[in-house]
Amino acid sequence: MAGAETVLGLDFGDKTVGVAISDGLFLTAQALETIRRERINKWRRTLARIEEICKERGVQRIVLGLPKGLDGIEGERCALTREFQEALTKRLGLPVELEDERFTTAASERVLKETGVAPRSFKTYSDMVSAALILDSWMERRRLEGTKE
């Protein structure tokens, strides 16, 4: 895995988008922020904020969580996520890869409990922690494969 690359992880939801970022060496995924969305099918402001983050942070690639059902079947949410993937690619001109995000919500709640976050604050942090878990899963797979491509 030669060379540094900064990757953005996204947990795309109806009302929010959790955002995380990698370090250049693919060692850690850090929760960054949660973007609040006004409407389910309106993405202009969301895309603009993601573009701003990508420029500020020198992002070269995006990993977007794909919300498959527990049985692995892709439903309506997956179709909307793929549309968002296409909009990201078109606007930013960056590769946008999909990563299975099953179990990330439960895992993010576990992480928040383990780090002492009060349950009433879970909603504040869970989307960006989920984004970090999605990105971490993608990076771990790349490390096991021995490549970033």
BELVEN-V343476 format. One record per pair of residues at least 24 apart in sequence whose ideal C-beta (glycine too) atoms are under 10 Angstrom apart, sorted by the first residue. I is the first residue (numbers start at 1). GAP is how many residues later the second one is. Records with the same first field share a line. If there is no record, write none. Layout:
# BELVEN-V343476
I=GAP ; GAP
This chain:
# BELVEN-V343476
1=24 ; 25 ; 138 ; 141 ; 142 ; 144 ; 145 ; 146 ; 147 ; 148
2=145 ; 146
3=57 ; 145
4=54 ; 56 ; 144
5=53 ; 54 ; 55 ; 56 ; 137 ; 143 ; 144
6=48 ; 51 ; 52 ; 53 ; 54 ; 55
7=50 ; 52 ; 53 ; 54 ; 55 ; 56 ; 87 ; 88 ; 90 ; 128 ; 131 ; 132 ; 135 ; 141
8=24 ; 42 ; 45 ; 46 ; 49 ; 51 ; 52 ; 53 ; 54 ; 55 ; 56 ; 80 ; 84 ; 86 ; 88 ; 123 ; 127
9=52 ; 53 ; 54 ; 55 ; 56 ; 90 ; 92 ; 119 ; 121 ; 122 ; 123 ; 124 ; 125 ; 126 ; 127 ; 128 ; 129 ; 130
10=25 ; 36 ; 40 ; 43 ; 52 ; 53 ; 54 ; 55 ; 71 ; 74 ; 75 ; 78 ; 86 ; 89 ; 91 ; 117 ; 118 ; 120 ; 121 ; 124 ; 125
11=53 ; 54 ; 56 ; 88 ; 90 ; 93 ; 94 ; 97 ; 115 ; 116 ; 117 ; 118 ; 119 ; 120 ; 121 ; 122 ; 123 ; 124
12=25 ; 31 ; 34 ; 52 ; 53 ; 54 ; 55 ; 65 ; 68 ; 69 ; 72 ; 73 ; 76 ; 89 ; 115 ; 119 ; 122
13=24 ; 27 ; 52 ; 54 ; 64 ; 68 ; 92 ; 113 ; 114 ; 117
14=25 ; 26 ; 27 ; 63 ; 66
15=24 ; 25 ; 112
16=30 ; 107 ; 110 ; 111 ; 112 ; 114 ; 115
17=26 ; 29 ; 30 ; 32 ; 33 ; 47 ; 48 ; 67 ; 110 ; 111 ; 114
18=47 ; 86 ; 90 ; 107 ; 108 ; 109 ; 110 ; 111 ; 112 ; 113 ; 114 ; 115 ; 116 ; 117
19=30 ; 31 ; 34 ; 43 ; 108 ; 109 ; 112 ; 113 ; 116
20=43 ; 107 ; 108 ; 109 ; 110 ; 111 ; 112 ; 113 ; 114 ; 115 ; 116
21=32 ; 33 ; 36 ; 37 ; 38 ; 110 ; 111 ; 114
22=35 ; 37 ; 39 ; 41 ; 110 ; 113 ; 114 ; 116 ; 117
23=116
24=34 ; 36
25=114
26=109 ; 110 ; 112 ; 113 ; 114 ; 116 ; 117 ; 122
27=109 ; 112 ; 116
28=104 ; 107 ; 108 ; 111
29=34 ; 100 ; 102 ; 103 ; 104 ; 105 ; 106 ; 107 ; 108 ; 109 ; 110 ; 111
30=98 ; 101 ; 102 ; 105 ; 106
31=77 ; 80 ; 94 ; 95 ; 96 ; 97 ; 98 ; 99 ; 100 ; 101 ; 102 ; 104
32=25 ; 96 ; 99 ; 100 ; 103
33=94 ; 95 ; 98
34=89 ; 90 ; 91 ; 92 ; 93 ; 94 ; 95 ; 96 ; 97
35=92 ; 93
36=91
40=40
41=39 ; 42 ; 43
43=40 ; 41 ; 44 ; 45 ; 48
44=43 ; 47
46=38 ; 41 ; 42
47=37 ; 40 ; 41 ; 43 ; 44 ; 45
48=43
50=34 ; 37 ; 38 ; 41 ; 42 ; 44
51=37 ; 40 ; 41 ; 43
54=34 ; 37 ; 38 ; 39 ; 40
55=37
59=33 ; 35
60=34 ; 35 ; 88
61=33 ; 34 ; 35 ; 36 ; 77 ; 87 ; 88
62=26 ; 27 ; 30 ; 32 ; 33 ; 34 ; 35 ; 36 ; 73
63=32 ; 33 ; 34 ; 35 ; 36 ; 38 ; 68 ; 71 ; 72 ; 73 ; 74 ; 75 ; 76 ; 79
64=24 ; 25 ; 32 ; 33 ; 34 ; 35 ; 37 ; 67 ; 70 ; 71 ; 74
65=33 ; 34 ; 35 ; 36 ; 37 ; 39 ; 65 ; 66 ; 68 ; 69 ; 70 ; 72 ; 73
66=31 ; 32 ; 33 ; 34 ; 35 ; 36 ; 68
67=33 ; 34 ; 35 ; 37 ; 38
68=30 ; 32 ; 33 ; 34
69=33
70=32 ; 33
71=31
72=28 ; 30
95=54
97=41
98=36 ; 40
99=34 ; 35 ; 36 ; 37 ; 38 ; 39 ; 40 ; 42
100=34 ; 37 ; 38 ; 41
101=29 ; 30 ; 32 ; 33 ; 36
102=35
103=27 ; 30 ; 34
104=25 ; 26 ; 27 ; 28 ; 29 ; 30 ; 32 ; 33
105=24 ; 25 ; 28
106=24
107=26 ; 27 ; 29 ; 30
108=24 ; 25 ; 26
